[in-house]
Structure formats: C-alpha cells, structure tokens
Amino acid sequence: MVDAIELDVRGLEPPEPMVRIVAALDALTAGGSVRVKIDRQPLPLYRMLERNGYVYEERLGSDSLFEIIIRLREDA
C-alpha cells in the first residue's frame, strides 16, 4: 500500500484513465492520496468516487487542464 500516488493520464483514450485511477485507488492507504493530471473533466469518475467513500478536490493544473486530488473520506 502507498501513501501518495501521482498519475498522468493526459492523452489516454477512455476507459484507460479510469482503469489506471481505479488501480491506484486500490493501492491507496488510509491518509494517502492520488494526484491525477488529466486533460478533461472526468464526471463519471466523480460519481464513482462519491459512491465509494472518496473525496476529491479539482483544480486547474499548471501543465494539465485538470489536477484532481483524491482521498478516502475520513468518515468512510
């Protein structure tokens, strides 16, 4: 299990970004995070995260269109 995971899924065609993000979430430890660089807003991912006990923060990335930080919800 890992505390911090960095993923760059820019330029990948669906469903590859989601596949890689889900694999990273499986390796995440409590208190850890996954930081994703992606070139589009992944709305299906957000719904999946909310249903499965994760919280996320989306921001504009410096070298990508979006940067998303994902963590386990503390009350999950």
N, CA, C and O of each residue as an XYZ file, in Angstrom:
304
protein
N       0.842     -1.183      0.000
C       0.000      0.000      0.000
C       0.892      1.252      0.000
O       2.009      1.233      0.516
N       0.377      2.332     -0.586
C       1.165      3.528     -0.819
C       0.459      4.747     -0.239
O      -0.770      4.805     -0.221
N       1.247      5.738      0.243
C       0.681      6.953      0.821
C       0.320      8.005     -0.220
O      -0.729      8.639     -0.114
N       1.170      8.199     -1.222
C       0.917      9.228     -2.241
C       1.226      8.649     -3.614
O       2.301      8.096     -3.851
N       0.264      8.789     -4.503
C       0.402      8.253     -5.855
C       0.195      9.395     -6.837
O      -0.750     10.172     -6.703
N       1.074      9.496     -7.816
C       0.979     10.506     -8.874
C       0.653      9.791    -10.178
O       1.334      8.840    -10.563
N      -0.395     10.256    -10.853
C      -0.790      9.669    -12.133
C      -0.885     10.754    -13.193
O      -1.425     11.830    -12.940
N      -0.368     10.476    -14.359
C      -0.533     11.370    -15.501
C      -1.269     10.571    -16.572
O      -0.689      9.701    -17.222
N      -2.547     10.876    -16.744
C      -3.350     10.139    -17.726
C      -3.745     11.032    -18.911
O      -4.672     10.718    -19.658
N      -3.030     12.136    -19.064
C      -3.312     13.030    -20.200
C      -3.064     12.303    -21.511
O      -2.084     11.572    -21.658
N      -3.958     12.512    -22.451
C      -3.793     11.956    -23.784
C      -4.260     10.518    -23.942
O      -4.268      9.998    -25.058
N      -4.644      9.871    -22.868
C      -5.125      8.495    -22.969
C      -6.600      8.477    -23.348
O      -7.369      9.344    -22.933
N      -6.982      7.495    -24.130
C      -8.377      7.354    -24.545
C      -9.156      6.575    -23.490
O      -8.614      5.670    -22.855
N     -10.432      6.927    -23.306
C     -11.280      6.161    -22.386
C     -11.348      4.709    -22.849
O     -11.369      4.451    -24.053
N     -11.383      3.776    -21.937
C     -11.517      3.909    -20.477
C     -10.191      3.884    -19.727
O     -10.183      3.764    -18.501
N      -9.061      3.995    -20.441
C      -7.751      3.824    -19.806
C      -7.512      4.753    -18.607
O      -6.981      4.284    -17.600
N      -7.879      6.057    -18.660
C      -7.676      6.880    -17.456
C      -8.416      6.320    -16.241
O      -7.851      6.267    -15.148
N      -9.660      5.905    -16.414
C     -10.441      5.367    -15.292
C      -9.816      4.072    -14.784
O      -9.745      3.862    -13.573
N      -9.368      3.216    -15.666
C      -8.737      1.950    -15.271
C      -7.510      2.224    -14.412
O      -7.326      1.586    -13.376
N      -6.681      3.154    -14.824
C      -5.460      3.468    -14.069
C      -5.779      4.133    -12.727
O      -5.122      3.851    -11.724
N      -6.777      5.007    -12.707
C      -7.154      5.671    -11.457
C      -7.706      4.659    -10.464
O      -7.337      4.689     -9.290
N      -8.582      3.765    -10.907
C      -9.152      2.750    -10.019
C      -8.041      1.846     -9.471
O      -8.069      1.491     -8.292
N      -7.077      1.473    -10.295
C      -5.954      0.651     -9.830
C      -5.152      1.394     -8.762
O      -4.714      0.791     -7.782
N      -4.961      2.691     -8.948
C      -4.228      3.484     -7.951
C      -5.016      3.567     -6.649
O      -4.432      3.496     -5.567
N      -6.325      3.717     -6.741
C      -7.154      3.787     -5.535
C      -7.076      2.481     -4.750
O      -7.112      2.497     -3.519
N      -6.971      1.361     -5.443
C      -6.848      0.060     -4.776
C      -5.555     -0.043     -3.967
O      -5.492     -0.799     -2.998
N      -4.527      0.708     -4.356
C      -3.235      0.665     -3.668
C      -3.118      1.744     -2.585
O      -2.104      1.810     -1.890
N      -4.122      2.571     -2.438
C      -4.075      3.713     -1.520
C      -4.243      3.280     -0.069
O      -5.081      2.432      0.238
N      -3.447      3.863      0.819
C      -3.580      3.612      2.250
C      -4.408      4.723      2.886
O      -4.568      5.798      2.307
N      -4.934      4.456      4.080
C      -5.670      5.478      4.822
C      -4.754      6.678      5.041
O      -3.602      6.520      5.444
N      -5.262      7.863      4.777
C      -4.464      9.070      4.906
C      -3.666      9.412      3.662
O      -3.077     10.490      3.586
N      -3.635      8.516      2.687
C      -2.897      8.753      1.456
C      -3.744      9.482      0.431
O      -4.920      9.763      0.665
N      -3.137      9.787     -0.706
C      -3.857     10.492     -1.761
C      -3.369     10.042     -3.137
O      -2.264      9.523     -3.298
N      -4.230     10.261     -4.105
C      -3.881     10.051     -5.513
C      -4.012     11.407     -6.193
O      -5.063     12.043     -6.122
N      -2.944     11.847     -6.852
C      -2.991     13.105     -7.607
C      -2.972     12.750     -9.082
O      -2.044     12.106     -9.572
N      -4.015     13.182     -9.782
C      -4.209     12.825    -11.185
C      -4.099     14.066    -12.058
O      -4.743     15.081    -11.791
N      -3.288     13.982    -13.094
C      -3.262     15.009    -14.140
C      -4.064     14.456    -15.307
O      -3.793     13.359    -15.797
N      -5.049     15.222    -15.745
C      -5.955     14.735    -16.794
C      -6.374     15.915    -17.662
O      -6.435     17.048    -17.183
N      -6.660     15.658    -18.926
C      -6.975     16.758    -19.827
C      -8.460     16.965    -20.079
O      -8.831     17.705    -20.990
N      -9.309     16.329    -19.294
C     -10.752     16.592    -19.376
C     -11.373     16.331    -18.009
O     -10.808     15.613    -17.184
N     -12.528     16.913    -17.785
C     -13.210     16.740    -16.509
C     -13.865     15.361    -16.477
O     -14.758     15.094    -17.280
N     -13.444     14.480    -15.567
C     -13.925     13.095    -15.558
C     -15.196     12.926    -14.717
O     -15.140     12.392    -13.609
N     -16.321     13.373    -15.234
C     -17.575     13.337    -14.476
C     -17.971     11.927    -14.034
O     -18.423     11.779    -12.899
N     -17.833     10.882    -14.854
C     -18.158      9.531    -14.358
C     -17.278      9.126    -13.168
O     -17.741      8.432    -12.263
N     -16.029      9.553    -13.171
C     -15.136      9.257    -12.053
C     -15.666      9.908    -10.776
O     -15.666      9.277     -9.719
N     -16.109     11.141    -10.858
C     -16.600     11.839     -9.671
C     -17.783     11.103     -9.050
O     -17.860     10.971     -7.828
N     -18.690     10.630     -9.870
C     -19.842      9.873     -9.346
C     -19.382      8.582     -8.663
O     -19.893      8.227     -7.601
N     -18.430      7.889     -9.261
C     -17.905      6.660     -8.686
C     -17.204      6.943     -7.355
O     -17.366      6.186     -6.397
N     -16.442      8.008     -7.289
C     -15.740      8.360     -6.056
C     -16.731      8.631     -4.927
O     -16.559      8.136     -3.814
N     -17.754      9.408     -5.212
C     -18.747      9.751     -4.196
C     -19.467      8.507     -3.677
O     -19.724      8.394     -2.478
N     -19.790      7.584     -4.563
C     -20.485      6.346     -4.163
C     -19.611      5.422     -3.328
O     -20.126      4.618     -2.551
N     -18.302      5.527     -3.480
C     -17.396      4.564     -2.855
C     -16.543      5.133     -1.721
O     -15.515      4.553     -1.370
N     -16.961      6.259     -1.148
C     -16.302      6.749      0.058
C     -15.039      7.568     -0.138
O     -14.185      7.615      0.747
N     -14.915      8.211     -1.286
C     -13.762      9.071     -1.544
C     -14.211     10.527     -1.606
O     -15.368     10.822     -1.903
N     -13.281     11.424     -1.322
C     -13.488     12.849     -1.547
C     -12.433     13.288     -2.554
O     -11.377     12.666     -2.673
N     -12.726     14.356     -3.272
C     -11.772     14.829     -4.269
C     -11.780     16.347     -4.305
O     -12.750     17.003     -3.921
N     -10.686     16.868     -4.769
C     -10.532     18.303     -4.985
C     -10.048     18.480     -6.413
O      -9.051     17.884     -6.819
N     -10.752     19.293     -7.165
C     -10.377     19.553     -8.554
C      -9.828     20.964     -8.645
O     -10.380     21.901     -8.068
N      -8.730     21.101     -9.379
C      -8.179     22.437     -9.617
C      -7.549     22.479    -11.004
O      -7.285     21.446    -11.618
N      -7.319     23.677    -11.472
C      -6.627     23.821    -12.744
C      -5.171     23.477    -12.529
O      -4.530     23.990    -11.611
N      -4.655     22.614    -13.371
C      -3.263     22.203    -13.243
C      -2.339     23.149    -13.978
O      -2.752     23.829    -14.918
N      -1.083     23.194    -13.549
C      -0.122     24.086    -14.196
C       0.286     23.565    -15.573
O       0.546     24.361    -16.476
N       0.347     22.259    -15.748
C       0.730     21.693    -17.040
C      -0.301     20.695    -17.570
O      -0.016     19.913    -18.476
N      -1.491     20.735    -16.997
C      -2.593     19.907    -17.489
C      -3.862     20.722    -17.334
O      -3.869     21.721    -16.615
N      -4.927     20.318    -17.990
C      -6.164     21.072    -17.844
C      -6.752     20.919    -16.455
O      -7.277     21.881    -15.895
N      -6.671     19.718    -15.890
C      -7.217     19.473    -14.561
C      -6.221     18.685    -13.726
O      -5.484     17.839    -14.233
N      -6.219     18.981    -12.445
C      -5.481     18.197    -11.475
C      -6.479     17.827    -10.389
O      -7.169     18.692     -9.852
N      -6.553     16.552    -10.071
C      -7.530     16.060     -9.104
C      -6.784     15.346     -7.991
O      -5.968     14.458     -8.240
N      -7.075     15.746     -6.757
C      -6.518     15.086     -5.581
C      -7.640     14.242     -4.979
O      -8.714     14.763     -4.677
N      -7.401     12.951     -4.806
C      -8.417     12.023     -4.299
C      -7.920     11.415     -2.991
O      -6.769     10.992     -2.886
N      -8.813     11.378     -1.988
C      -8.519     10.777     -0.684
C      -9.721      9.964     -0.234
O     -10.837     10.174     -0.707
N      -9.486      9.041      0.677
C     -10.598      8.342      1.324
C     -11.316      9.330      2.233
O     -10.676     10.109      2.940
N     -12.628      9.299      2.214
C     -13.404     10.140      3.130
C     -13.115      9.643      4.539
O     -13.132      8.437      4.789
N     -12.851     10.563      5.461
C     -12.436     10.184      6.812
C     -13.523      9.456      7.578
O     -13.209      8.653      8.456
N     -14.784      9.704      7.280
C     -15.872      9.032      7.996
C     -16.329      7.755      7.311
O     -17.309      7.135      7.723
N     -15.601      7.361      6.245
C     -15.991      6.160      5.495
C     -15.532      4.903      6.206
O     -15.772      3.797      5.721
